[in-house]
Structure formats: structure tokens, C-alpha cells
Amino acid sequence: MSNANETDASDADDRALAARLRDVLCAMPAEALPITYKALAKQLELRPPHTIHRLTTALEITMREDVANDEPMIAALVVSRWRGGVPAPGFFALATALGRHGAAHPDAEFHRQERTAAVAHWISS
């Protein structure tokens, strides 16, 4: 049974990881992007267990923040090697739930547009 203090600590850890993830992505050169989930986890020095789960939780936090601030989603810079260079399905599901992605654009097209906007907004030349 989990108590409120454990949940608060976990939320704080997730938010700290999201901030660190954002800093790492912003510091990357545009030529190094997009980056895979695995490569980003390695760059963040995340260790098992639940490495990718922790990473995706942090990415979801950045997505919520970016949509709330009407900014391009920095999470669009992170992709799955196994899915042809687009993010995992959870990215598209959350983008849809947040009102950023709709049926008008196929996933790959939406991702390309969001990634281009994210590079222009978040990455220094």
C-alpha cells in the first residue's frame, strides 16, 4: 500500500526528471535530433528498473506543460527506433487527449510538423 508521501516523492522525482530531460534536449544540436528513447535514457543516465517507463512519464509531463503554455511539444524530438522514427503510440494518444492532434492529419505528418516546430522553438542554432 502506497502512502501520500511516497506518491508526492514520486511526482517530485518525475517532475525533476522532466526538467532534466528538457535541459538535455535543449542543449542538443539540431543535427543530433531526433533522438531515440533508448539513447535519451542513456544520456540521462537512467538505470533499470522501468527505465523507459520513467522516461515516458517525464516526456508526458513535458507534453502537458508545453500544451498548457501553447508551445511546441519538446517530446516530439524523441522517437522509437522500432516504429520508423516516430514516437510511440502513447505520444499520439496524449497529444490527441490534450487537443493538439486530431484526425485531420496522419500520425507521421503530425509528428513531422510538431518536430519541426519543436526544433525551431527549443533548439539553439
C-alpha positions in Angstrom: 0.0 0.0 0.0 1.4 3.4 -1.1 1.0 6.4 1.1 0.7 10.1 0.1 4.4 10.8 1.0 5.6 8.1 -1.4 3.3 9.5 -4.2 4.5 13.0 -3.6 8.1 11.9 -3.7 7.5 10.0 -6.9 5.7 13.0 -8.5 8.6 15.2 -7.5 11.1 12.8 -9.0 9.1 12.6 -12.2 9.0 16.4 -12.4 12.7 16.7 -11.7 13.4 14.2 -14.5 11.2 16.1 -16.9 13.1 19.3 -16.2 16.4 17.5 -16.7 15.2 15.9 -19.8 14.1 19.2 -21.2 17.5 20.7 -20.4 19.3 17.8 -22.2 17.2 18.1 -25.3 17.5 21.9 -25.4 21.3 21.6 -25.3 21.5 19.1 -28.2 22.4 20.3 -31.7 19.6 20.1 -34.2 21.7 17.6 -36.3 21.6 15.1 -33.4 17.8 15.1 -33.4 15.5 13.3 -33.3 16.9 11.0 -30.6 15.6 7.6 -29.6 14.1 6.7 -26.3 17.0 4.4 -25.6 19.7 7.0 -26.5 18.0 9.7 -24.4 17.7 7.3 -21.4 21.4 6.6 -21.7 22.2 10.3 -22.0 20.1 10.9 -18.8 22.0 8.0 -17.1 18.7 6.3 -16.2 19.1 2.8 -14.8 16.7 -0.1 -14.6 14.2 -0.9 -13.5 11.5 0.8 -15.5 13.9 3.0 -17.5 11.7 3.6 -20.5 8.5 3.9 -18.3 10.2 6.7 -16.2 11.4 8.4 -19.4 7.9 8.3 -21.0 6.3 9.6 -17.8 8.7 12.6 -17.9 8.0 13.1 -21.6 4.3 13.2 -20.8 4.9 15.8 -18.2 6.7 18.0 -20.7 3.8 17.5 -23.2 1.3 18.7 -20.7 3.4 21.7 -19.8 4.1 22.6 -23.4 0.4 22.4 -24.5 -0.6 24.4 -21.4 2.0 27.1 -22.4 1.0 26.9 -26.1 4.5 25.8 -27.1 5.6 23.1 -29.5 6.0 19.7 -27.7 9.6 19.0 -27.0 8.6 15.4 -26.7 8.3 15.3 -30.5 12.1 15.2 -30.6 12.2 11.7 -29.1 11.3 8.7 -31.3 11.2 5.0 -31.4 13.8 3.2 -33.5 11.3 0.3 -33.9 8.5 2.5 -35.2 10.2 4.0 -38.2 11.4 7.2 -36.5 8.2 8.3 -34.9 7.3 8.4 -31.3 5.5 5.5 -29.5 1.6 5.4 -29.7 1.3 7.0 -26.3 2.7 10.3 -27.7 -0.1 10.4 -30.2 -2.8 9.3 -27.7 -1.8 12.0 -25.2 -1.4 14.7 -28.0 -5.0 13.8 -29.0 -6.2 13.9 -25.4 -4.6 17.3 -25.0 -6.3 18.7 -28.1 -3.0 19.1 -30.1 -3.5 16.2 -32.5 -6.7 15.3 -34.4 -7.9 13.0 -37.1 -7.2 15.6 -39.8 -3.6 14.7 -40.0 -2.0 11.2 -40.1 0.3 10.5 -37.2 3.5 10.7 -39.2 2.6 14.1 -40.7 1.5 15.5 -37.4 4.8 14.3 -35.8 6.9 15.8 -38.6 5.1 19.2 -38.2 5.4 19.1 -34.4 9.1 18.0 -34.5 9.9 20.9 -36.9 8.2 23.4 -34.7 9.9 21.9 -31.6 13.4 22.2 -33.2 12.7 25.8 -34.2 11.4 26.7 -30.7 13.6 24.8 -28.3 16.9 24.2 -30.1 19.5 27.0 -30.3 21.3 27.2 -33.7 
